[in-house]
Amino acid sequence: MVRMGKSCLPVLLGLSQLLVTAADAKPLNVLFVVVDDLRPELDCYGAEKVGTPNIDRLAAKGVKFNRAYAQYPVCNPSRSSFLTGRRPDELGIYQNQMPVRRKWPDAVTLPQLFRSSGYFTAGLGKILCAGTDEGGAYAPYRDDLSYDRFFNAKEHAPKIGSQGEGRRLGDGSIPWARWLAAEGGDAAQPDGILAAEAVRLLQDHRDEPFFIAVGFHKPHDPFVAPKEYFKKYPLEEISLAAEPDDRTPLLDYSLPNRNLFSSFGERDQREFKRAYHACVTFVDTQVGRLFAAMDRLKLWDSTIVVLLGDHGYHLGDRGWWNKVTVFERGARAPLMMWVPGIDSMGQNTESIAEFVDLYPTLVDLCGLQEPYKLSGKSLRPVLENPSKPWEHAAYTQVTRGVIGMGYSIRTDRWRLIQWGVNGEGGVELYDHSSDEGEYYNLADHPEYRRIKKQLAARLKKGFPGLQK
């Protein structure tokens, strides 16, 4: 049992504003929202044509991280990492089919730590991607050690929510690449049902410390949302990725299967992107329902709110319509946090954050004790001063066929990608000061030899798998 420290009270050391008097003090709650496959294609991140007023509200209210990165660009490895505070190399989890409990039965997940510290904990939807039940059997999303209450909305969705207009994209050979403008409205979709359950739990547990994790399923494929959301995005107004003709040719390992989407014509591409945007706006509406409950129940002054996507996503960039890359598009995802009592809320930060930092950050903010040595570092200094210099790099990795693994480091200016333990599959170097899209590989340019060597040394220190 992990005891809750005194500093878990809202009278937090180092904060300049007191929330309540000592006599009325109680632990800070946590509302932890994970949106599946959400890239920074949001109005608050500059995508003005994508309607996300509720997520934008949190971005304006809290601290918005403009450069936050997943440790692995696939659902289960990413979530296993930030929910245990360990890097994928440390866990050895690189696929969706490996539940963290099967490989690490004694791991203490983030919600599990809060549960053992006296909090009511709930897991709604997809938080852990591959979970287990009490007997250790595979149970999608479920983890009985982490939650007092678990709720899988997919088990409660009515059939009408799977009916409507839609089709498979391209030649139809990719089963998940399909969209559906569904009948039945929000209440017929799992994410609408999740939002309703989350609102109920906020209401029922508002007077006790809680850690409520809500895992929305969309915009993950297949792209299903109520038909009303598709109408917000006329097909002829969808713009496709524009890339320079003189871009550097891709290395063999940069994409897992670069011909996967070769059957996509322009209409397929527009429909794919429209469906993704429709799903994003649908989820944003559900997030708004949570925030409306927070308003009504007056929970903002006692609740930390975290919202993130679990990794990045490509929407036609480099001809790719999926994740599983360590490019900026595959590794970077939205992250925003509201922490009551910190004066510097309402700002953006360019400081680099890793999702593995979330566990130690919440431990720090709530005064809990680390169950073991966590691999990330607390983001509290950034939250308290978003413009403060922050010497931090982001490390992302992905498996890739016979080469084994690709490793990436993202610093303030550079991204270095190394394919294989010794770079035997090739190396990529991108200068973000002039090439945000990572189109021009500088790794073979002699004038960048020193930079490449320095980054390679930092890369080796950042990955346990490279230190053997």
Secondary structure, 3 states (H helix, E strand, C coil): CCCCCHHHCCCCCCCCCCCCCHHHCCCCEEEEEEECCCCCCCHHHCCCCCCCHHHHHHHHHCEEEEEEECCCCCHHHHHHHHHHCCCHHHHCCCCCCCCHHHHCCCCCCHHHHHHHCCCEEEEEECCCCEEECCCCCEEECCECCCCCEEECHHHHCCHHHHCEEEEECCCCCCCCCEEEEECCCHHHCHHHHHHHHHHHHHHHCCCCCEEEEEEECCCCCCEEEEHHHHCCCCHHHCCCCCCCCCCCCCCCCCCCCCCCCCCCCHHHHHHHHHHHHHHHHHHHHHHHHHHHHHHHHCCHHHEEEEEEECCCCCCCHHHCCCCCCCCHHHHECCEEEECCCCCCCCEEEEEEEEHHHHHHHHHHHCCCCCCCCCCCCCCHHHHHCCCCCCCCCEEEEEEEHHHEEEEEEECCCEEEEEECCCCCCCEEEEECCCCCCCCCCCCCCHHHHHHHHHHHHHHHHHCHHHCC
